[in-house]
Amino acid sequence: MRHDIQQNERAFSTKEVAEEVGIATTTVRRYGQILERNGYEFFKDGDRRIFVKSDVESIRAIKETSLTQDEAAQEVVAKQKEMLSGYNERTIATAGTYNQNLSDPKQTQELLQLLATELAASREMNVQLKQDMDDLKTTVSRLQQDHHVISSGVGNFSQKTHTKMDKMIEEQKTQYETLLEQEREKSEALQQELRQIREDQQKEWEAQNAFNQQLEVTVKNSKSPLERLLNLFRK
């Protein structure tokens, strides 16, 4: 566990690290994962990383390296372990002294110094958490406003769409009724023409029949004497 935080040392958020190093916040998280994969230790608040100045420099080292990212991470981890070894030895010695003899002013002062350092770090983390919470509230408020704007836009679009559809349906209905009326008029005109043709045919047939009857009478009345004689023999 890390014990290298200094008194009143500043804690950085992921966003602040990104601005400090000149990379995106997603890149900060990816570099952090690479470092942890190779054994690097971050201060943690649950699953959330708390960055201090040494962590910012570690992230910067990953960005500016000419090695592969894993190779650079291994070098950073080796340096961190070397640096933490001194802090770990001091912590163990202080804890043992605290258990054995609290009357030693020097050991008591070191213990109080360590507690003050941890308290300062906790305060910095609390300040950072409060800032992150304020940022989160601002983001939620902005998202709510965006949701309201989007909902209003969708509602207006839906209303306009329904209005256009109603207008199109009404126009199609009017056009259909017009075409239907035109077809009805054409049908009536055809039926009238057909009745007229039938009447003309009936008149022509009657005239032809009358002519035939008249012709037959004329033929009968104009028989020659020879035809009459032949008719007598036929009988």
C-alpha positions as CSV (number, residue, x, y, z in Angstrom):
1,M,0.0,0.0,0.0
2,R,1.3,3.5,-0.8
3,H,2.4,5.9,1.9
4,D,4.3,8.4,-0.2
5,I,1.8,11.3,-0.2
6,Q,3.2,14.5,1.1
7,Q,1.6,16.9,3.5
8,N,-0.9,19.3,1.7
9,E,-0.1,17.5,-1.6
10,R,-2.6,18.2,-4.3
11,A,-4.9,15.5,-5.7
12,F,-5.7,15.6,-9.4
13,S,-8.8,14.4,-11.2
14,T,-8.7,12.4,-14.4
15,K,-9.7,15.6,-16.3
16,E,-7.0,17.6,-14.7
17,V,-4.3,15.0,-15.4
18,A,-5.5,15.0,-19.1
19,E,-5.1,18.8,-19.2
20,E,-1.7,18.7,-17.4
21,V,-0.2,16.0,-19.8
22,G,-2.1,17.1,-22.9
23,I,-4.0,14.0,-23.7
24,A,-7.7,12.9,-23.6
25,T,-9.3,11.6,-20.4
26,T,-9.9,8.2,-22.1
27,T,-6.1,8.0,-22.8
28,V,-5.4,8.8,-19.1
29,R,-7.6,5.8,-18.1
30,R,-5.9,3.6,-20.6
31,Y,-2.4,4.6,-19.5
32,G,-3.5,4.0,-15.9
33,Q,-4.7,0.5,-16.8
34,I,-1.3,-0.2,-18.5
35,L,0.6,0.9,-15.4
36,E,-1.6,-1.2,-13.1
37,R,-1.2,-4.2,-15.3
38,N,2.5,-4.0,-14.8
39,G,2.3,-3.6,-11.0
40,Y,1.9,0.2,-10.5
41,E,-0.1,1.3,-7.4
42,F,-2.5,4.3,-7.4
43,F,-4.4,5.8,-4.4
44,K,-7.9,4.5,-4.8
45,D,-11.4,5.6,-3.6
46,G,-13.2,2.4,-4.3
47,D,-12.5,1.7,-8.0
48,R,-11.7,5.4,-8.7
49,R,-8.1,6.5,-9.1
50,I,-6.8,9.4,-7.1
51,F,-3.8,11.0,-8.9
52,V,-1.0,12.9,-7.1
53,K,2.0,14.7,-8.7
54,S,4.1,11.5,-9.0
55,D,1.2,9.8,-10.8
56,V,1.0,12.7,-13.3
57,E,4.7,12.3,-14.1
58,S,4.2,8.5,-14.5
59,I,1.4,9.1,-17.0
60,R,3.6,11.7,-18.8
61,A,6.4,9.1,-19.0
62,I,4.1,6.6,-20.8
63,K,3.1,9.4,-23.3
64,E,6.6,10.6,-24.1
65,T,8.4,7.2,-24.2
66,S,10.2,5.9,-27.2
67,L,9.7,2.3,-25.8
68,T,6.6,0.3,-26.0
69,Q,4.0,1.3,-23.5
70,D,4.4,-1.9,-21.5
71,E,8.2,-1.5,-21.4
72,A,7.9,2.1,-20.3
73,A,5.3,1.1,-17.6
74,Q,7.7,-1.5,-16.3
75,E,10.4,1.1,-15.9
76,V,8.0,3.4,-14.1
77,V,6.9,0.6,-11.8
78,A,10.6,-0.3,-10.9
79,K,11.2,3.4,-10.0
80,Q,8.0,3.5,-7.9
81,K,8.9,0.3,-6.0
82,E,12.4,1.8,-5.2
83,M,10.8,5.0,-4.0
84,L,8.2,3.3,-1.9
85,S,10.6,1.0,-0.2
86,G,11.9,3.8,2.0
87,Y,8.4,4.9,2.9
88,N,7.4,1.4,3.7
89,E,10.4,0.9,6.0
90,R,9.7,4.1,7.8
91,T,6.0,3.2,8.2
92,I,6.9,-0.2,9.7
93,A,9.4,1.3,12.1
94,T,6.9,3.9,13.2
95,A,4.2,1.4,13.8
96,G,6.5,-0.8,15.8
97,T,7.7,2.1,17.9
98,Y,4.1,3.2,18.5
99,N,3.3,-0.2,19.8
100,Q,6.4,-0.5,22.0
101,N,6.9,3.0,23.4
102,L,4.8,6.1,23.0
103,S,6.9,8.1,25.4
104,D,9.6,8.7,22.8
105,P,8.9,12.3,21.6
106,K,10.7,11.7,18.3
107,Q,8.7,8.7,17.4
108,T,5.5,10.3,18.5
109,Q,6.3,13.3,16.3
110,E,6.9,11.1,13.3
111,L,3.6,9.3,14.0
112,L,1.7,12.6,14.2
113,Q,3.4,13.8,11.1
114,L,2.3,10.6,9.2
115,L,-1.3,11.0,10.5
116,A,-1.3,14.7,9.5
117,T,-0.1,13.7,6.0
118,E,-2.8,11.1,5.7
119,L,-5.4,13.6,7.0
120,A,-4.3,16.2,4.4
121,A,-4.6,13.6,1.7
122,S,-8.1,12.7,2.8
123,R,-9.1,16.4,2.8
124,E,-7.7,16.8,-0.7
125,M,-9.7,13.8,-1.8
126,N,-12.8,15.2,-0.2
127,V,-12.3,18.5,-2.0
128,Q,-11.8,16.6,-5.3
129,L,-14.9,14.5,-4.7
130,K,-17.0,17.6,-4.0
131,Q,-15.7,19.1,-7.2
132,D,-16.5,16.0,-9.1
133,M,-19.9,15.9,-7.6
134,D,-20.6,19.5,-8.6
135,D,-19.4,18.6,-12.1
136,L,-21.7,15.6,-12.2
137,K,-24.6,17.7,-11.1
138,T,-23.9,20.2,-13.8
139,T,-23.6,17.4,-16.4
140,V,-26.9,15.9,-15.2
141,S,-28.6,19.3,-15.4
142,R,-27.3,19.8,-18.9
143,L,-28.5,16.4,-20.0
144,Q,-31.9,17.1,-18.6
145,Q,-32.1,20.3,-20.6
146,D,-30.9,18.5,-23.7
147,H,-33.5,15.8,-23.1
148,H,-36.2,18.5,-22.8
149,V,-35.1,20.1,-26.0
150,I,-34.9,16.8,-27.8
151,S,-38.4,15.8,-26.5
152,S,-39.8,19.1,-27.7
153,G,-38.2,18.7,-31.1
154,V,-39.6,15.2,-31.5
155,G,-43.0,16.4,-30.4
156,N,-43.0,19.2,-32.9
157,F,-41.7,17.0,-35.7
158,S,-44.4,14.4,-34.9
159,Q,-47.1,17.0,-35.0
160,K,-45.9,18.4,-38.3
161,T,-45.7,14.9,-39.7
162,H,-49.3,14.1,-38.7
163,T,-50.4,17.4,-40.2
164,K,-48.7,16.7,-43.5
165,M,-50.1,13.2,-43.6
166,D,-53.7,14.4,-42.9
167,K,-53.3,17.0,-45.7
168,M,-52.0,14.3,-48.1
169,I,-54.9,12.0,-47.2
170,E,-57.4,14.7,-47.7
171,E,-55.9,15.6,-51.1
172,Q,-55.9,12.0,-52.2
173,K,-59.5,11.6,-51.1
174,T,-60.6,14.7,-53.1
175,Q,-58.6,13.4,-56.1
176,Y,-60.2,10.0,-55.8
177,E,-63.7,11.4,-55.6
178,T,-63.1,13.6,-58.7
179,L,-61.9,10.6,-60.7
180,L,-64.8,8.6,-59.5
181,E,-67.3,11.3,-60.6
182,Q,-65.5,11.5,-64.0
183,E,-65.8,7.7,-64.5
184,R,-69.5,7.8,-63.5
185,E,-70.2,10.5,-66.1
186,K,-68.3,8.5,-68.8
187,S,-70.4,5.4,-67.9
188,E,-73.7,7.3,-68.2
189,A,-72.6,8.8,-71.5
190,L,-71.7,5.3,-72.9
191,Q,-75.0,3.9,-71.7
192,Q,-76.9,6.7,-73.4
193,E,-75.0,6.2,-76.6
194,L,-75.7,2.5,-76.4
195,R,-79.4,3.1,-76.0
196,Q,-79.4,5.4,-79.0
197,I,-77.6,2.8,-81.2
198,R,-80.2,0.2,-80.2
199,E,-83.1,2.6,-81.0
200,D,-81.5,3.4,-84.4
201,Q,-81.1,-0.3,-85.1
202,Q,-84.7,-1.0,-84.2
203,K,-85.9,1.8,-86.5
204,E,-83.7,0.5,-89.3
205,W,-84.9,-3.0,-88.8
206,E,-88.6,-1.9,-88.9
207,A,-88.0,0.1,-92.0
208,Q,-86.2,-2.8,-93.7
209,N,-89.1,-5.1,-92.8
210,A,-91.7,-2.8,-94.2
211,F,-89.7,-2.5,-97.4
212,N,-89.4,-6.2,-97.7
213,Q,-93.2,-6.7,-97.3
214,Q,-93.9,-4.0,-99.8
215,L,-91.5,-5.5,-102.3
216,E,-93.1,-8.9,-101.9
217,V,-96.5,-7.5,-102.6
218,T,-95.2,-5.7,-105.7
219,V,-93.5,-8.8,-107.0
220,K,-96.7,-10.9,-106.5
221,N,-98.8,-8.3,-108.4
222,S,-96.4,-8.0,-111.3
223,K,-96.2,-11.7,-112.4
224,S,-96.3,-12.3,-116.2
225,P,-98.9,-14.5,-117.9
226,L,-96.1,-17.1,-118.5
227,E,-95.4,-17.3,-114.8
228,R,-99.0,-17.7,-114.0
229,L,-99.3,-20.6,-116.5
230,L,-96.3,-22.3,-114.9
231,N,-97.9,-21.9,-111.5
232,L,-101.0,-23.7,-112.8
233,F,-98.9,-26.7,-114.0
234,R,-97.1,-26.8,-110.7
235,K,-100.4,-27.3,-109.0
